[in-house]
Amino acid sequence: MRFMILVKATKDSEAGAPPSQELLEAMMAYNEELVKAGIMKGGDGLQPSAKGVRVQFDGARRSVVDGPFAETKELVAGYWLWECKSLDEAIAWVKRCPNPMPGPSEIEIRPLYDLADFGEIVTPEVEATWDRLKSEIGDKG
């Protein structure tokens, strides 16, 4: 099963405060454990929302909204892509994570859809296209 692990933003991360040297080293050691265990498939920290934009959709209309975005608790400061045997395994790995922020913080675990999750609406053509696209980007999941 594949999961996206979302490190929720805090006032510190939205202010662009860098991690301490100790936290950076602890996170690198943790990432190394994840890679050696075959769990981590990707991940990065995100810059504050002040440096980002949102594209809003309404039918054919598109509009761009510049950051920063007000609800810090709803923002993401970083992410991992993991492959685990189960949600329980993902939870166990998250519990081993160093606290990613100087104060209280939260990490969200979200399962990724697999094409098979969409059942009979997946035509052979859609499946072939998806397999080709995954191959082109090097995704084996």
N, C-alpha and C positions, 0 to 999 in steps of 0.2 A: 504494500500500500504506500502511496506517495502522500506526503503532507507538506503544507506550507506552514512554517513556524513564524509567527509574527511577533516581533518585539515592539510592544506598544510605546509610543512617544511619551515623554514627560516634559515638564517645563525646562529642565536642563538640556534635553536633546533638542528641543525646539529653539532654545537660545543658542545652539551650536556649540555648547560646551564640550570640549574633547574629553575622552575618558582619561582616567589616571593611567600612569604607566603600569601600575599593578593590575588594574582591570584589563588593560589591553593585553598584557602578558597572560593573564588568566583565561581570557577569551580565546587567545591563540592556542593555548594548551588544550582547551575544551574542543575547539575546532579540529585540532589534530587528532584527538580521541575519536571524534565523529567520523573523520575521514578514514582513519585506520579501521574502524568498525564497519565501514561501507555504508554508513547512514547518510552522511552529508553529500548532496549532489550539487549544491550551489548555495550562495548566500552573500549578502552584503549589508552594510549599514547605509541608511538613507540620509541625505542632507536635510536640514530643516525645511518645513513646508513653505517658508518665506522664499525659498529658491525654486519652488515648484509652481505648477499651474494645474487646474482641473479643466477638462473639456466637458461641457454639459451638452446633452443631446435632447432635442425635442422634435421628434419627427425628422424632417430633413435639415432642420436648423442646428447649427453648432455655435457655441459661444465659449470663450476662454475666460476663466476667472483666475487671476493671479493670487498666489499665496501671500501672506501666511493665512492659515485656516484656523478658525477660532477654537474649535473643540479638541484640545490637545489629547484628551482621553480616547478620541476616536481615530487618532493618527497613528501611523506606523513609523518606527525609527529604524527598523532593520528587519531582515528576513533570512530564513534558511529554506532550502528545499531538501527534504529528507525522504529516504525510502526505508520504511520500517515494516516489520511483520504485522503490526497491529497498532491501534490507537494506544493501547496500554504500554507498548514499547516506546512510542513517541513521548508519552507522559513521563515515563521513567527517565528518558534522556533529558527532557526539559528540567526535571527536578534536580538533575546533576549540574545544570548550568550555573555559572557564577551569576550573581545579581547583575543584570546588564546596565543598571543605572545607579547613581550615587545613593538614591533614596528608595522608597517603595516603587516597585515596577510590576509589570504584568507581561506575560507571554501567552499568546493565543495559538492554538493548534487547530488547523483546518485541513481535513482530507481533500485531496484533489479528485476531480472527476476523472474517470477512465472512460474511454469511448464506449465500452460495453455497458456503462451505467445508463446510456440513453436507449438501450433496448432495440426494438424493431424499427425505430425511425432511422437507424444507421444503415444506409444502403451500402452495397459493395463499393460503389464509387467513392462515397464519403470515407469509408475505411481505407481504401487504397490511397486517397489523397492524404489522409492523416498519417498513414505509415510512411509515405514519401516525404512529407514535411518533417516528421520526426527524424528520419534518416538524414535529411539535409542539414538539420541543426545539431545532429549528434546526440539526440535524446533517445536513450534505450529504454526508458520507463514506460 
